[in-house]
Amino acid sequence: MSAAAEKTIIYRVKRALGLVKKEESANHIFYETGKRTRRAHATWYRGETTNFYPDKQAIKNLSSVDEYVGKGWLPTAPLISKEHYITAFGSCFASEVTKFLYNEGYQVFGRDMTLNSYVVRSGEGIVNSAAIRQQFEWAFEGKVPKIELWHDKAGVPGDYSDDVRDSTKQIFEKSDVFILTLGLSEVWYDKPTGEIFWRAIPKRDFDPQRHGFRVMSAAENLDNLRRIYELIRTHRPDATIIVTLSPVPLAATFRPVSCITANSVSKASLRVAIDELMREPKAAQDERFFYFPSYEIITSFLPDPMKDDFRHPTDQSVDFIMRTFQRHFLI
């Protein structure tokens, strides 16, 4: 019997004997966190599953990450072997994932720079859900944007050549595992077409009459993620899909508010979209579809996880995230 259960029984006995103080006479339940027994009000029905928020003592032990962050999201057993082909792209955090997998001997496309594909060469810059969707629709369905939307770090535009598309399609068709790292919800778009850019717009090309800025809603992100999920399941029905939210915050916001608050909204829009998709019946029953909580490990679990720039996780934090991923996903 747990200490919490034992304390609940003792409390009920004391109450029946009239030994409970008046201020404690309301019904209570007891639960354990950080080897401490805590009390919660029991007036309200709490459902069949109740997971209480941990206290500082509970998360002081880093081994508790599985219980207090990973619970309900992680596979029952590792399922990615070194025979599987892995594609990881999206935000800059994708490069950390790719580097770790490569160093551990896994077949990850992002390290083969001879491949002529944007998900390899610019895979860490496809940071919003619309941009990720564009790559899948282009590769699998040949859908070509109406204008130049894709630029590398230097602002050089990417073309929509058949060569690059064919390489991207081959990568997707060969991939056994897709790891998609979502980054942000603030986007620049083309007003006449409504199409969304990967990144901001090169200064030399910016036209205030044509180009606009906005924040993608949770509904928009959900629509994009649902479409990505459907395309993968249509063309790679047996592939493992792992979605994660980058813990790296915005470098700057283009909204007239503080960057910290804008970042909170940007991440929340994506996190809500991910959760809503995973609660939809088809996705909820998909045994090869996962969310990996790297975002929550950084923002709510690890102590002092960021470098001095307050944006990038420390090497130790990244290693902890990836070792947690390794323990649960990698054979």
C-alpha positions in Angstrom: 0.0 0.0 0.0 1.3 3.4 -0.9 1.9 6.1 1.7 -0.8 8.2 0.1 -3.4 5.4 0.3 -2.4 4.6 3.8 -2.8 8.3 4.8 -6.2 8.4 3.2 -7.4 5.5 5.3 -6.0 7.0 8.5 -7.6 10.3 7.7 -11.0 8.6 7.2 -10.7 6.7 10.4 -9.8 9.8 12.4 -12.7 11.6 10.8 -15.1 8.8 11.8 -13.8 9.0 15.4 -14.2 12.8 15.4 -10.5 13.3 15.7 -10.1 15.5 12.6 -9.8 19.3 13.2 -12.8 21.3 12.0 -10.8 23.0 9.3 -9.8 19.6 8.0 -13.2 18.0 8.1 -14.0 18.4 4.4 -13.4 15.3 2.2 -9.8 15.0 0.9 -7.7 12.7 -1.1 -3.9 12.3 -0.8 -1.3 11.8 -3.5 2.5 11.5 -3.6 4.9 13.8 -5.4 8.6 14.0 -4.7 8.4 11.4 -1.9 6.0 13.7 -0.2 2.3 13.1 0.6 0.1 16.0 -0.4 -3.6 16.7 0.1 -6.2 17.7 -2.5 -9.9 18.5 -2.2 -12.1 15.6 -3.1 -15.4 17.4 -3.5 -15.2 17.3 -7.3 -15.2 14.2 -9.5 -11.7 13.9 -11.0 -12.3 11.3 -13.7 -10.8 7.9 -14.1 -7.3 9.3 -14.7 -5.8 12.0 -12.5 -2.2 13.1 -12.8 -1.2 15.9 -10.4 1.4 18.6 -11.2 4.8 17.7 -9.6 6.5 19.8 -7.1 10.2 20.9 -7.3 11.3 17.9 -5.2 9.7 15.5 -7.6 11.5 16.8 -10.6 14.8 17.2 -8.8 15.5 13.6 -9.7 16.0 13.8 -13.5 15.0 10.2 -13.9 11.4 11.3 -13.2 11.2 12.7 -16.7 9.3 9.6 -17.9 6.7 10.0 -15.2 6.2 13.8 -15.1 6.8 14.7 -18.8 6.8 11.6 -20.9 3.8 9.8 -19.4 1.2 9.0 -22.0 3.3 10.1 -25.0 6.1 7.5 -25.3 6.0 4.1 -27.0 5.8 1.0 -24.9 9.0 -0.3 -26.4 11.8 1.1 -28.7 10.9 0.8 -32.4 13.5 2.5 -34.5 16.4 0.3 -35.6 19.6 1.0 -37.5 18.1 -0.6 -40.5 15.4 2.1 -40.7 15.7 5.2 -42.8 15.0 8.4 -40.9 14.0 11.9 -42.2 14.2 14.7 -39.7 13.4 18.3 -40.7 11.7 21.5 -39.6 13.1 23.9 -37.1 16.7 24.4 -36.2 16.2 21.8 -33.5 16.0 19.2 -36.3 19.7 19.6 -36.8 20.4 18.5 -33.2 18.2 15.4 -33.7 19.9 14.6 -37.0 23.4 15.0 -35.6 22.6 12.8 -32.6 21.1 10.0 -34.7 24.0 10.2 -37.2 26.6 9.9 -34.4 24.7 6.9 -32.9 25.0 5.1 -36.3 21.4 5.5 -37.5 20.5 6.1 -41.2 19.3 9.7 -41.2 19.0 11.5 -44.5 19.9 14.9 -43.1 23.6 14.0 -43.0 23.9 13.0 -46.6 24.6 16.4 -48.2 25.0 14.8 -51.6 21.2 14.5 -51.8 19.7 17.4 -53.8 16.7 18.0 -51.5 15.6 21.0 -49.4 14.7 18.7 -46.5 18.4 17.8 -46.4 20.1 21.1 -47.4 17.7 23.5 -45.7 15.9 21.1 -43.4 16.5 23.2 -40.3 14.9 26.3 -41.9 11.5 24.9 -42.8 10.1 26.2 -39.6 6.4 26.5 -39.8 3.6 24.0 -40.5 2.7 25.5 -43.8 6.3 25.1 -45.1 6.4 21.5 -44.0 3.1 20.8 -45.7 4.5 22.4 -48.9 7.3 19.9 -49.1 5.0 16.9 -48.8 2.4 18.3 -51.3 5.2 19.1 -53.7 7.0 15.8 -53.4 4.0 13.5 -53.4 1.5 15.4 -55.5 3.6 17.8 -57.6 1.9 20.9 -56.2 4.1 23.9 -57.1 3.8 27.3 -55.3 2.8 30.1 -57.5 5.8 32.3 -56.5 9.3 32.0 -55.0 8.6 31.0 -51.4 11.7 29.0 -50.4 15.0 30.7 -49.5 18.2 29.3 -47.8 20.0 31.1 -44.9 21.6 33.5 -47.3 18.3 34.4 -48.9 19.0 32.5 -52.1 15.8 31.3 -53.6 15.2 27.6 -54.2 13.7 26.5 -57.4 10.9 23.9 -58.1 12.9 21.8 -60.4 11.9 18.2 -61.2 15.4 17.1 -60.1 15.0 18.4 -56.5 11.4 17.3 -56.3 12.3 13.7 -57.5 15.0 13.5 -54.8 12.6 14.7 -52.1 10.0 12.2 -53.2 12.6 9.4 -53.2 13.6 10.4 -49.7 10.0 10.4 -48.4 9.2 7.1 -50.1 12.2 5.5 -48.6 11.7 6.9 -45.1 10.6 4.5 -42.4 10.6 7.3 -39.8 9.6 10.9 -40.1 10.6 13.3 -37.3 9.0 16.7 -37.8 10.2 19.5 -35.5 7.8 22.4 -35.5 9.2 25.8 -34.7 6.9 28.8 -34.9 3.6 30.3 -35.9 4.7 33.8 -37.0 4.9 33.9 -40.8 5.4 36.2 -43.8 3.1 35.6 -46.7 2.3 36.7 -50.2 -0.9 38.8 -50.2 -2.2 38.0 -53.8 -1.8 34.2 -53.4 -1.9 33.8 -49.6 1.1 31.5 -49.8 3.5 31.3 -46.9 7.3 31.7 -46.9 9.7 29.4 -45.2 11.4 32.2 -43.4 11.2 36.0 -43.6 11.5 37.7 -47.0 14.9 38.8 -48.3 15.2 42.6 -47.8 16.0 43.1 -51.4 12.6 41.6 -52.4 10.4 43.0 -49.8 7.4 44.9 -51.1 5.0 46.3 -48.4 2.2 46.3 -51.0 2.6 42.6 -51.7 4.1 41.0 -48.6 2.3 40.7 -45.2 2.9 39.3 -41.7 0.6 37.4 -39.5 0.3 34.7 -36.8 -1.0 31.4 -37.8 -3.9 30.2 -35.7 -4.2 26.9 -34.0 -6.9 25.9 -36.5 -4.5 26.7 -39.4 -1.7 24.7 -37.8 -4.1 21.8 -37.2 -5.2 21.9 -40.8 -1.6 21.8 -42.0 -0.6 19.0 -39.6 -3.7 16.9 -40.5 -2.8 17.3 -44.2 0.8 16.2 -43.5 -0.4 13.2 -41.5 -2.8 12.2 -44.3 -0.1 12.4 -47.0 2.4 10.4 -45.0 -0.3 7.7 -44.3 -1.4 7.6 -47.9 2.2 7.1 -49.3 4.0 5.5 -46.3 1.2 3.8 -44.3 3.6 1.8 -42.1 6.1 4.7 -41.3 6.6 6.0 -37.8 5.7 9.6 -37.4 7.1 11.6 -34.5 6.1 15.2 -34.0 8.0 17.5 -31.6 7.9 21.2 -30.8 11.3 23.0 -30.8 12.2 24.4 -27.4 14.1 27.2 -29.2 12.1 30.5 -28.9 11.7 33.2 -31.4 14.8 35.3 -32.0 12.5 38.3 -32.6 8.8 39.0 -33.1 7.4 41.3 -35.7 4.4 42.0 -33.5 4.3 45.2 -31.4 4.6 43.2 -28.2 7.4 41.7 -26.2 9.2 38.8 -27.8 8.7 36.6 -24.7 4.9 37.0 -24.8 4.8 36.6 -28.6 6.8 33.4 -28.4 4.4 32.0 -25.8 1.5 32.5 -28.3 3.6 31.2 -31.2 4.4 27.9 -29.4 1.0 27.5 -27.9 -0.7 27.7 -31.3 1.4 24.8 -32.5 1.2 22.8 -29.3 -2.6 23.0 -29.3 -2.7 21.9 -32.9 -0.5 18.9 -32.2 -2.7 17.9 -29.3 -5.9 18.3 -31.2 -4.7 16.2 -34.1 -3.5 13.4 -31.7 -7.0 13.4 -30.1 -8.8 12.8 -33.4 -10.0 9.2 -33.7 -7.8 8.1 -36.6 -4.6 9.6 -35.1 -5.4 8.5 -31.6 -5.6 4.9 -32.7 -2.5 5.1 -34.7 0.2 3.0 -32.9 3.0 4.6 -35.0 2.2 8.2 -34.4 3.9 10.0 -31.4 4.5 13.3 -29.8 7.9 13.6 -28.2 7.8 16.4 -25.4 11.2 18.0 -26.0 9.5 21.4 -25.5 8.2 20.6 -22.1 11.5 19.0 -21.0 13.2 22.3 -21.6 10.5 24.7 -20.4 9.1 22.9 -17.4 11.5 20.2 -16.3 15.2 20.8 -16.5 16.8 23.4 -14.2 18.6 26.3 -16.0 18.4 24.6 -19.5 19.4 27.5 -21.7 22.7 29.0 -22.7 23.5 32.6 -21.9 21.7 33.8 -25.1 18.5 32.5 -23.4 17.5 30.9 -26.7 19.5 27.8 -27.3 19.5 24.8 -25.0 22.9 23.9 -23.4 24.8 21.0 -24.7 23.9 19.1 -21.5 20.2 19.9 -22.1 20.2 18.7 -25.7 22.0 15.5 -24.6 19.4 14.8 -21.9 16.6 15.3 -24.4 18.2 13.0 -26.9 19.2 10.4 -24.4 15.6 10.3 -23.2 14.5 9.9 -26.9 17.1 7.2 -27.3 15.9 5.2 -24.3 12.3 5.1 -25.6 12.5 5.1 -29.3 15.8 3.6 -30.5 16.6 -0.1 -30.6 
